[in-house]
Amino acid sequence: MNPIISIENLLFSWPKGPPLLEIAQFQLARGERLLVQGQSGIGKTSLLSLISGIIRPQADSFKVLGENFLRLPAISRDRLRGERMGVIFQQFNLLPYLSVLQNVLLPTQLFPDREKRCTARDASAQDQATRLLDALGLPASVWHQPSYQLSVGQQQRVAAARALIGAPDLILADEPTSALDEDHQQEFMRLLMEQVRLTGAACILVSHQRSLNQFFDRVTDLTAINQVKRKAA
């Protein structure tokens, strides 16, 4: 079966900056859950931005969800991300004055395919949103509150529900537990990965925290596969 992500000979640097990423090969199987670890500044967030289509890649081959990102224009990469990926940003990127439910439902309002996927599993997109929020441990008493009124841990769960709604094929998460203590990290990861499993999505999560290893099928140290760092050493 073809991998959901296949990258060969990736090169990346920020404009006028030194080389940041040089990766000979990177693959992710369908349904696989991968933890990418590595020290700060090595390029973990940049790798997620490339895979999500936010940044245009330079590589011999760069295929995500069956699409060739080397040929796909930015607007098409944005559409693919909205329709078939769920992204949990490190800063969550919630709209502060929208309610919890409105934030979670936003992908279904912007991308009709996400709403169609909701109704294939639940009675409506709102039913799926409330089911996800409940499964992620967010009480109904806050569902209609503006997201800025929530604690960091609660906002994190809203961001996770927003990423999961509509059963995207690929979940990308950037240091989603960095603001939590160890007990809350473990609880959140258990809930998150259970929902990822139920959707059948593949998942890449980047983190420097080795205590999360147990939740993944595979763990990759970006320091080991990034040839830039080897050359600098």
C-alpha positions in Angstrom: 0.0 0.0 0.0 1.3 3.5 -0.9 2.4 5.6 2.1 0.4 8.6 3.0 3.6 10.7 3.0 6.6 10.0 0.9 9.6 12.4 0.8 12.9 12.0 -0.9 16.0 14.3 -0.7 14.3 17.2 1.1 16.3 20.5 1.4 14.9 23.4 3.4 16.2 26.7 4.7 14.5 30.0 5.6 15.2 32.9 3.2 18.8 34.1 3.7 19.3 31.6 6.5 21.6 28.6 6.7 20.3 25.1 5.8 17.9 23.8 8.4 16.7 20.4 7.0 18.3 17.9 4.8 16.5 14.6 4.9 17.2 11.8 2.5 13.9 9.9 3.1 10.8 10.3 5.2 7.7 8.1 5.0 4.5 7.6 6.9 2.1 4.7 6.4 -1.6 5.0 6.4 -3.0 4.9 9.9 0.5 5.1 11.4 1.2 7.2 14.5 4.6 8.7 14.5 6.4 10.8 17.2 9.1 13.0 15.9 11.6 14.1 18.6 14.6 16.4 18.7 16.1 19.4 20.3 14.7 22.9 20.0 15.6 24.6 16.8 16.4 21.5 14.7 13.4 22.1 12.4 10.5 20.0 13.8 7.9 22.7 13.3 9.3 23.5 9.9 8.9 19.8 8.9 5.2 20.0 9.9 4.8 23.2 8.0 6.2 21.6 4.9 4.0 18.5 5.2 0.9 20.6 5.8 1.6 22.7 2.7 2.1 26.0 4.5 5.6 26.1 3.1 6.5 25.1 -0.4 9.1 22.2 -0.4 12.3 21.7 -2.3 12.9 18.0 -2.8 13.4 15.3 -5.4 10.0 14.0 -4.4 7.4 15.2 -1.9 4.0 13.5 -1.9 1.3 13.9 0.7 -2.1 12.3 0.6 -1.5 11.3 -3.0 -0.7 14.8 -4.1 2.7 16.0 -5.5 3.5 19.1 -3.5 6.3 20.1 -5.8 3.6 20.9 -8.5 0.7 21.9 -6.4 0.1 25.7 -6.1 -0.4 27.3 -2.6 -4.2 27.6 -3.0 -4.5 23.9 -3.7 -2.2 22.9 -0.8 -4.4 25.1 1.5 -7.5 23.4 0.3 -6.0 19.9 0.8 -5.0 20.9 4.3 -8.4 22.2 5.1 -10.3 19.2 3.6 -8.1 16.3 4.6 -5.8 17.3 7.4 -6.3 18.3 11.1 -3.6 20.5 12.5 -3.0 21.2 16.2 -0.8 24.3 16.4 1.5 24.9 19.3 -0.3 28.1 20.1 -3.7 26.5 19.3 -4.8 29.4 17.0 -8.3 29.4 18.3 -10.5 32.4 17.4 -10.8 34.0 20.8 -14.3 35.5 20.6 -15.9 32.5 19.0 -17.4 29.9 21.3 -15.9 26.5 21.9 -18.4 24.9 19.6 -18.0 27.6 16.9 -14.2 27.0 16.9 -14.6 23.2 16.6 -17.2 23.6 13.8 -15.1 26.1 11.8 -13.5 23.5 9.5 -16.9 22.1 8.5 -18.1 25.6 7.6 -15.1 26.4 5.5 -14.7 23.0 3.8 -17.9 21.1 2.8 -16.1 17.8 2.6 -15.3 17.9 6.3 -19.1 18.4 7.0 -20.0 15.5 4.7 -17.6 13.3 6.6 -19.3 14.3 9.9 -22.7 13.2 8.7 -21.3 9.9 7.5 -20.6 9.1 11.2 -23.0 11.2 13.2 -26.4 12.9 12.8 -24.8 16.3 12.1 -21.5 18.2 12.4 -22.6 19.7 15.7 -23.4 16.2 17.0 -19.8 15.1 16.1 -18.4 18.3 17.7 -20.1 17.7 21.0 -19.2 14.0 20.9 -15.5 14.9 20.4 -15.5 17.6 23.1 -17.1 15.1 25.6 -14.6 12.4 24.6 -11.7 14.8 25.1 -12.9 15.7 28.6 -14.3 19.2 28.1 -17.5 19.7 30.1 -20.7 20.9 28.4 -20.8 23.9 30.7 -18.1 25.6 28.7 -19.1 24.7 25.2 -20.8 28.0 24.6 -18.2 30.2 26.3 -15.7 32.3 24.2 -12.5 30.3 23.9 -10.4 33.1 25.4 -12.1 32.4 28.8 -10.8 28.9 28.9 -7.7 27.6 30.7 -4.7 26.5 28.6 -5.6 22.9 29.1 -9.2 23.5 28.0 -8.1 25.4 24.9 -5.8 22.5 24.0 -8.8 20.2 24.0 -10.8 22.5 21.8 -7.9 22.7 19.3 -7.7 18.9 19.3 -11.5 18.5 18.7 -11.2 21.1 15.8 -8.4 19.0 14.2 -10.3 15.8 14.6 -13.7 16.9 13.3 -14.7 15.4 10.0 -12.3 12.5 10.3 -9.3 13.9 8.4 -6.8 11.4 6.9 -3.8 13.0 8.6 -3.4 14.7 12.0 -0.4 17.0 12.6 0.4 18.2 16.1 3.1 20.6 17.1 4.2 20.3 20.8 0.5 20.0 21.9 1.5 19.1 25.5 4.2 21.6 26.1 2.1 23.8 28.5 0.9 20.9 30.6 2.4 19.2 33.7 3.3 15.5 33.3 0.0 14.1 34.7 -2.1 16.3 32.4 0.2 15.4 29.5 -0.5 11.7 29.9 -4.2 12.2 30.3 -4.5 14.4 27.3 -2.4 12.1 25.1 -4.4 9.1 26.1 -7.7 10.9 25.1 -6.2 12.3 21.9 -4.7 9.1 20.6 -7.9 7.2 21.3 -9.8 9.6 19.1 -7.1 9.5 16.4 -7.4 5.7 16.5 -11.2 5.8 16.1 -10.9 8.1 13.1 -8.4 5.9 11.4 -6.1 8.9 10.7 -2.4 8.8 10.4 -0.7 11.1 12.9 2.6 12.9 13.2 3.2 14.6 16.6 6.4 16.6 17.3 7.7 16.9 20.8 10.9 16.9 22.8 9.2 15.0 25.6 10.2 11.3 25.7 7.5 10.4 28.1 5.1 10.4 25.2 6.8 7.5 23.3 4.3 4.9 24.6 1.4 6.4 22.6 3.0 5.9 19.2 3.7 3.1 16.7 7.1 4.6 15.8 9.5 7.2 17.2 12.0 9.1 15.0 14.7 11.4 16.3 15.0 14.3 13.8 18.6 14.8 14.9 19.4 11.4 13.5 17.8 11.8 10.1 18.6 15.5 9.5 22.0 15.5 7.7 22.4 19.2 8.3 23.1 18.6 12.0 25.5 15.7 11.2 27.6 18.0 9.0 27.6 20.7 11.7 28.7 18.3 14.4 
